[in-house]
Amino acid sequence: MKKMSFTEARDGFATTTSEVIEHSDPILITQPGVGSVVVVVKQEFCSMEETLHLFSTSANAERLLKALDDYERGGSDARD
């Protein structure tokens, strides 16, 4: 992940956001004494939110991990 200062990001905001969109690679923007943020493509952010939601309960997480394991072992059931 590329890292840049708040000043660099502010001074080249259009370029910075275009770079994130074009390459789908997040950029970490730091501001000493204040904190850091990550700029990420919206679709990627939505995907992360959905994944967090799906794994938000232990029961659902267990079902998803079992289904993934079954799939990777070639044992998943096809459903209509």
N, C-alpha and C positions, 0 to 999 in steps of 0.2 A: 504494500500500500504506500503510495506516494504521501509524503508529509510536506506541509508548507506552513509558513506563519500566517497569522491573520492578515497582516499587512500585505503580504504577497497575494493572498486570495482576494482581498478587497481591491487591490490595484489592478488585478487581472481577472475580475469576477467572471466576465463573459467567457474568457478563454478557459478558465478553471472549470466552469460548469460544462462547457462544450467538450472538454477533454474527458470529464467523467461520463458524459452521455455517449460520446463516440467510442470509448474503450471499455465501458461498463466496469471501470476500475475505480473503487472509492478513493477519496483523498482525505487525509487527516489534516485538519486545520487547527493549529495550536495558538493559544493566546496566553502567554505567561501571566500567572497570577489570577487568571479568570477561568481557564479550562480549555477543553478541546471539543471539537465536533467532527463528525464524519459526513462528508457529502457523498451521497450514493444515488444511483439511478432509481427513480420512483418504483419501477417494476420490481427491482431487486429488493427494495425496502418492503414492498407489499408481500413479496414471497417470504421474507424473513418474519414479518408479522404473522402470516398464516401458519408458518412452521411453529412459531412460538405458541400460537393458539392451540394447534393440534397436539402439542406436547405439554399443554398446561396442566393436565391432570395425569396422575400416575397410571390410572387404568387405561386411558386412551393412548398414552405413550407406550405402554406394554403391548397393546394390540397392534399399534403401528410398527413397532420394532419386530414383533413376531411375524407380521405380514411381510415385512421387508426381508427378514431372514428366510421365510418360506419361499419368497420370490427368487432370492439369490440362489437358493438350493434347487430351484426348478420345480418346486412343489405347490405353487400357488394355483388356486382354482380359478378358472375362467368363469365369469358371471355374466349373465345376459342383462 
